[in-house]
Amino acid sequence: TLKFLGEISDEQIGGVKEKLQEIKLPLFQASLGEVGTFSKKFRD
């Protein structure tokens, strides 16, 4: 995130954006199992 990058000036934003767009990561597969919800007693 930009917050992680710290303080950047308006002049730096374009360069940062370009560098971030150059990042290439391999695709990966994810799956979910046993998805549920918390009961009301945990939400209050």
PDB file of N, CA, C and O in Angstrom:
ATOM      1  N   THR A   1       0.841  -1.188   0.000  1.00  0.00           N
ATOM      2  CA  THR A   1       0.000   0.000   0.000  1.00  0.00           C
ATOM      3  C   THR A   1       0.874   1.235   0.000  1.00  0.00           C
ATOM      4  O   THR A   1       2.056   1.172   0.338  1.00  0.00           O
ATOM      5  N   LEU A   2       0.296   2.344  -0.375  1.00  0.00           N
ATOM      6  CA  LEU A   2       1.068   3.583  -0.354  1.00  0.00           C
ATOM      7  C   LEU A   2       1.460   3.951   1.062  1.00  0.00           C
ATOM      8  O   LEU A   2       2.504   4.567   1.272  1.00  0.00           O
ATOM      9  N   LYS A   3       0.643   3.586   2.039  1.00  0.00           N
ATOM     10  CA  LYS A   3       1.001   3.866   3.427  1.00  0.00           C
ATOM     11  C   LYS A   3       2.302   3.142   3.779  1.00  0.00           C
ATOM     12  O   LYS A   3       3.155   3.695   4.473  1.00  0.00           O
ATOM     13  N   PHE A   4       2.448   1.927   3.308  1.00  0.00           N
ATOM     14  CA  PHE A   4       3.662   1.162   3.558  1.00  0.00           C
ATOM     15  C   PHE A   4       4.878   1.869   2.974  1.00  0.00           C
ATOM     16  O   PHE A   4       5.963   1.812   3.554  1.00  0.00           O
ATOM     17  N   LEU A   5       4.712   2.533   1.836  1.00  0.00           N
ATOM     18  CA  LEU A   5       5.828   3.222   1.191  1.00  0.00           C
ATOM     19  C   LEU A   5       6.255   4.455   1.966  1.00  0.00           C
ATOM     20  O   LEU A   5       7.348   4.978   1.746  1.00  0.00           O
ATOM     21  N   GLY A   6       5.422   4.915   2.853  1.00  0.00           N
ATOM     22  CA  GLY A   6       5.758   6.092   3.641  1.00  0.00           C
ATOM     23  C   GLY A   6       5.369   7.373   2.923  1.00  0.00           C
ATOM     24  O   GLY A   6       4.552   7.364   2.002  1.00  0.00           O
ATOM     25  N   GLU A   7       5.958   8.458   3.353  1.00  0.00           N
ATOM     26  CA  GLU A   7       5.654   9.763   2.768  1.00  0.00           C
ATOM     27  C   GLU A   7       6.272   9.866   1.379  1.00  0.00           C
ATOM     28  O   GLU A   7       7.482   9.713   1.214  1.00  0.00           O
ATOM     29  N   ILE A   8       5.430  10.127   0.385  1.00  0.00           N
ATOM     30  CA  ILE A   8       5.940  10.387  -0.958  1.00  0.00           C
ATOM     31  C   ILE A   8       5.340  11.699  -1.441  1.00  0.00           C
ATOM     32  O   ILE A   8       4.184  12.013  -1.158  1.00  0.00           O
ATOM     33  N   SER A   9       6.140  12.451  -2.168  1.00  0.00           N
ATOM     34  CA  SER A   9       5.683  13.754  -2.652  1.00  0.00           C
ATOM     35  C   SER A   9       4.810  13.583  -3.890  1.00  0.00           C
ATOM     36  O   SER A   9       4.792  12.520  -4.510  1.00  0.00           O
ATOM     37  N   ASP A  10       4.092  14.638  -4.236  1.00  0.00           N
ATOM     38  CA  ASP A  10       3.268  14.612  -5.443  1.00  0.00           C
ATOM     39  C   ASP A  10       4.125  14.324  -6.675  1.00  0.00           C
ATOM     40  O   ASP A  10       3.668  13.666  -7.609  1.00  0.00           O
ATOM     41  N   GLU A  11       5.351  14.809  -6.679  1.00  0.00           N
ATOM     42  CA  GLU A  11       6.245  14.592  -7.812  1.00  0.00           C
ATOM     43  C   GLU A  11       6.669  13.130  -7.938  1.00  0.00           C
ATOM     44  O   GLU A  11       6.982  12.672  -9.038  1.00  0.00           O
ATOM     45  N   GLN A  12       6.684  12.404  -6.845  1.00  0.00           N
ATOM     46  CA  GLN A  12       7.119  11.004  -6.851  1.00  0.00           C
ATOM     47  C   GLN A  12       6.003  10.040  -7.227  1.00  0.00           C
ATOM     48  O   GLN A  12       6.280   8.898  -7.595  1.00  0.00           O
ATOM     49  N   ILE A  13       4.767  10.467  -7.144  1.00  0.00           N
ATOM     50  CA  ILE A  13       3.632   9.558  -7.337  1.00  0.00           C
ATOM     51  C   ILE A  13       3.675   8.871  -8.695  1.00  0.00           C
ATOM     52  O   ILE A  13       3.461   7.662  -8.780  1.00  0.00           O
ATOM     53  N   GLY A  14       3.948   9.628  -9.765  1.00  0.00           N
ATOM     54  CA  GLY A  14       3.993   9.032 -11.102  1.00  0.00           C
ATOM     55  C   GLY A  14       5.020   7.918 -11.204  1.00  0.00           C
ATOM     56  O   GLY A  14       4.728   6.851 -11.744  1.00  0.00           O
ATOM     57  N   GLY A  15       6.222   8.158 -10.688  1.00  0.00           N
ATOM     58  CA  GLY A  15       7.273   7.141 -10.727  1.00  0.00           C
ATOM     59  C   GLY A  15       6.925   5.918  -9.903  1.00  0.00           C
ATOM     60  O   GLY A  15       7.186   4.789 -10.317  1.00  0.00           O
ATOM     61  N   VAL A  16       6.338   6.139  -8.741  1.00  0.00           N
ATOM     62  CA  VAL A  16       5.931   5.022  -7.877  1.00  0.00           C
ATOM     63  C   VAL A  16       4.857   4.201  -8.579  1.00  0.00           C
ATOM     64  O   VAL A  16       4.907   2.971  -8.568  1.00  0.00           O
ATOM     65  N   LYS A  17       3.895   4.870  -9.184  1.00  0.00           N
ATOM     66  CA  LYS A  17       2.814   4.176  -9.896  1.00  0.00           C
ATOM     67  C   LYS A  17       3.382   3.319 -11.024  1.00  0.00           C
ATOM     68  O   LYS A  17       2.976   2.169 -11.192  1.00  0.00           O
ATOM     69  N   GLU A  18       4.313   3.867 -11.794  1.00  0.00           N
ATOM     70  CA  GLU A  18       4.933   3.106 -12.885  1.00  0.00           C
ATOM     71  C   GLU A  18       5.641   1.868 -12.358  1.00  0.00           C
ATOM     72  O   GLU A  18       5.485   0.780 -12.913  1.00  0.00           O
ATOM     73  N   LYS A  19       6.406   2.022 -11.309  1.00  0.00           N
ATOM     74  CA  LYS A  19       7.146   0.884 -10.743  1.00  0.00           C
ATOM     75  C   LYS A  19       6.199  -0.188 -10.208  1.00  0.00           C
ATOM     76  O   LYS A  19       6.451  -1.380 -10.380  1.00  0.00           O
ATOM     77  N   LEU A  20       5.116   0.229  -9.564  1.00  0.00           N
ATOM     78  CA  LEU A  20       4.156  -0.742  -9.042  1.00  0.00           C
ATOM     79  C   LEU A  20       3.481  -1.504 -10.172  1.00  0.00           C
ATOM     80  O   LEU A  20       3.198  -2.694 -10.035  1.00  0.00           O
ATOM     81  N   GLN A  21       3.218  -0.827 -11.295  1.00  0.00           N
ATOM     82  CA  GLN A  21       2.582  -1.488 -12.433  1.00  0.00           C
ATOM     83  C   GLN A  21       3.514  -2.489 -13.107  1.00  0.00           C
ATOM     84  O   GLN A  21       3.046  -3.389 -13.803  1.00  0.00           O
ATOM     85  N   GLU A  22       4.813  -2.351 -12.915  1.00  0.00           N
ATOM     86  CA  GLU A  22       5.786  -3.274 -13.498  1.00  0.00           C
ATOM     87  C   GLU A  22       5.885  -4.590 -12.729  1.00  0.00           C
ATOM     88  O   GLU A  22       6.439  -5.562 -13.243  1.00  0.00           O
ATOM     89  N   ILE A  23       5.367  -4.633 -11.532  1.00  0.00           N
ATOM     90  CA  ILE A  23       5.464  -5.839 -10.704  1.00  0.00           C
ATOM     91  C   ILE A  23       4.613  -6.942 -11.316  1.00  0.00           C
ATOM     92  O   ILE A  23       3.419  -6.761 -11.552  1.00  0.00           O
ATOM     93  N   LYS A  24       5.228  -8.066 -11.564  1.00  0.00           N
ATOM     94  CA  LYS A  24       4.531  -9.228 -12.122  1.00  0.00           C
ATOM     95  C   LYS A  24       4.662 -10.380 -11.134  1.00  0.00           C
ATOM     96  O   LYS A  24       5.768 -10.758 -10.748  1.00  0.00           O
ATOM     97  N   LEU A  25       3.549 -10.919 -10.738  1.00  0.00           N
ATOM     98  CA  LEU A  25       3.536 -12.049  -9.809  1.00  0.00           C
ATOM     99  C   LEU A  25       2.850 -13.234 -10.476  1.00  0.00           C
ATOM    100  O   LEU A  25       1.918 -13.040 -11.257  1.00  0.00           O
ATOM    101  N   PRO A  26       3.286 -14.448 -10.187  1.00  0.00           N
ATOM    102  CA  PRO A  26       2.623 -15.614 -10.773  1.00  0.00           C
ATOM    103  C   PRO A  26       1.218 -15.783 -10.192  1.00  0.00           C
ATOM    104  O   PRO A  26       0.950 -15.443  -9.040  1.00  0.00           O
ATOM    105  N   LEU A  27       0.338 -16.318 -11.028  1.00  0.00           N
ATOM    106  CA  LEU A  27      -1.010 -16.623 -10.553  1.00  0.00           C
ATOM    107  C   LEU A  27      -0.937 -17.762  -9.544  1.00  0.00           C
ATOM    108  O   LEU A  27      -0.023 -18.586  -9.590  1.00  0.00           O
ATOM    109  N   PHE A  28      -1.894 -17.802  -8.645  1.00  0.00           N
ATOM    110  CA  PHE A  28      -1.964 -18.909  -7.699  1.00  0.00           C
ATOM    111  C   PHE A  28      -3.421 -19.259  -7.476  1.00  0.00           C
ATOM    112  O   PHE A  28      -4.315 -18.441  -7.695  1.00  0.00           O
ATOM    113  N   GLN A  29      -3.641 -20.456  -7.049  1.00  0.00           N
ATOM    114  CA  GLN A  29      -4.987 -20.940  -6.800  1.00  0.00           C
ATOM    115  C   GLN A  29      -5.230 -20.984  -5.295  1.00  0.00           C
ATOM    116  O   GLN A  29      -4.350 -21.369  -4.524  1.00  0.00           O
ATOM    117  N   ALA A  30      -6.414 -20.590  -4.894  1.00  0.00           N
ATOM    118  CA  ALA A  30      -6.784 -20.627  -3.477  1.00  0.00           C
ATOM    119  C   ALA A  30      -8.160 -21.263  -3.355  1.00  0.00           C
ATOM    120  O   ALA A  30      -8.994 -21.147  -4.253  1.00  0.00           O
ATOM    121  N   SER A  31      -8.382 -21.918  -2.261  1.00  0.00           N
ATOM    122  CA  SER A  31      -9.700 -22.499  -2.011  1.00  0.00           C
ATOM    123  C   SER A  31     -10.064 -22.300  -0.546  1.00  0.00           C
ATOM    124  O   SER A  31      -9.194 -22.168   0.315  1.00  0.00           O
ATOM    125  N   LEU A  32     -11.346 -22.283  -0.287  1.00  0.00           N
ATOM    126  CA  LEU A  32     -11.850 -22.119   1.076  1.00  0.00           C
ATOM    127  C   LEU A  32     -12.577 -23.383   1.492  1.00  0.00           C
ATOM    128  O   LEU A  32     -13.209 -24.050   0.673  1.00  0.00           O
ATOM    129  N   GLY A  33     -12.483 -23.697   2.743  1.00  0.00           N
ATOM    130  CA  GLY A  33     -13.205 -24.834   3.275  1.00  0.00           C
ATOM    131  C   GLY A  33     -13.727 -24.508   4.660  1.00  0.00           C
ATOM    132  O   GLY A  33     -13.137 -23.703   5.381  1.00  0.00           O
ATOM    133  N   GLU A  34     -14.808 -25.118   5.024  1.00  0.00           N
ATOM    134  CA  GLU A  34     -15.415 -24.924   6.335  1.00  0.00           C
ATOM    135  C   GLU A  34     -15.638 -23.450   6.656  1.00  0.00           C
ATOM    136  O   GLU A  34     -15.270 -22.975   7.731  1.00  0.00           O
ATOM    137  N   VAL A  35     -16.244 -22.736   5.715  1.00  0.00           N
ATOM    138  CA  VAL A  35     -16.544 -21.321   5.919  1.00  0.00           C
ATOM    139  C   VAL A  35     -17.783 -21.214   6.796  1.00  0.00           C
ATOM    140  O   VAL A  35     -18.754 -21.943   6.591  1.00  0.00           O
ATOM    141  N   GLY A  36     -17.756 -20.316   7.766  1.00  0.00           N
ATOM    142  CA  GLY A  36     -18.895 -20.150   8.658  1.00  0.00           C
ATOM    143  C   GLY A  36     -19.005 -18.720   9.138  1.00  0.00           C
ATOM    144  O   GLY A  36     -18.380 -17.814   8.587  1.00  0.00           O
ATOM    145  N   THR A  37     -19.792 -18.532  10.153  1.00  0.00           N
ATOM    146  CA  THR A  37     -19.973 -17.205  10.737  1.00  0.00           C
ATOM    147  C   THR A  37     -19.813 -17.305  12.244  1.00  0.00           C
ATOM    148  O   THR A  37     -19.914 -18.385  12.826  1.00  0.00           O
ATOM    149  N   PHE A  38     -19.564 -16.170  12.859  1.00  0.00           N
ATOM    150  CA  PHE A  38     -19.518 -16.127  14.310  1.00  0.00           C
ATOM    151  C   PHE A  38     -20.936 -15.969  14.840  1.00  0.00           C
ATOM    152  O   PHE A  38     -21.756 -15.271  14.243  1.00  0.00           O
ATOM    153  N   SER A  39     -21.214 -16.608  15.940  1.00  0.00           N
ATOM    154  CA  SER A  39     -22.540 -16.466  16.531  1.00  0.00           C
ATOM    155  C   SER A  39     -22.699 -15.067  17.113  1.00  0.00           C
ATOM    156  O   SER A  39     -21.712 -14.352  17.287  1.00  0.00           O
ATOM    157  N   LYS A  40     -23.909 -14.679  17.410  1.00  0.00           N
ATOM    158  CA  LYS A  40     -24.203 -13.343  17.915  1.00  0.00           C
ATOM    159  C   LYS A  40     -23.405 -13.032  19.180  1.00  0.00           C
ATOM    160  O   LYS A  40     -23.019 -11.882  19.384  1.00  0.00           O
ATOM    161  N   LYS A  41     -23.152 -14.012  20.024  1.00  0.00           N
ATOM    162  CA  LYS A  41     -22.450 -13.726  21.283  1.00  0.00           C
ATOM    163  C   LYS A  41     -21.029 -13.218  21.037  1.00  0.00           C
ATOM    164  O   LYS A  41     -20.481 -12.529  21.897  1.00  0.00           O
ATOM    165  N   PHE A  42     -20.421 -13.532  19.906  1.00  0.00           N
ATOM    166  CA  PHE A  42     -19.079 -13.045  19.597  1.00  0.00           C
ATOM    167  C   PHE A  42     -19.093 -11.682  18.915  1.00  0.00           C
ATOM    168  O   PHE A  42     -18.051 -11.030  18.848  1.00  0.00           O
ATOM    169  N   ARG A  43     -20.239 -11.230  18.407  1.00  0.00           N
ATOM    170  CA  ARG A  43     -20.330  -9.951  17.707  1.00  0.00           C
ATOM    171  C   ARG A  43     -20.646  -8.805  18.642  1.00  0.00           C
ATOM    172  O   ARG A  43     -20.436  -7.651  18.268  1.00  0.00           O
ATOM    173  N   ASP A  44     -21.128  -9.061  19.811  1.00  0.00           N
ATOM    174  CA  ASP A  44     -21.527  -7.980  20.733  1.00  0.00           C
ATOM    175  C   ASP A  44     -20.393  -7.576  21.646  1.00  0.00           C
ATOM    176  O   ASP A  44     -20.558  -6.684  22.478  1.00  0.00           O
TER     177      ASP A  44
END
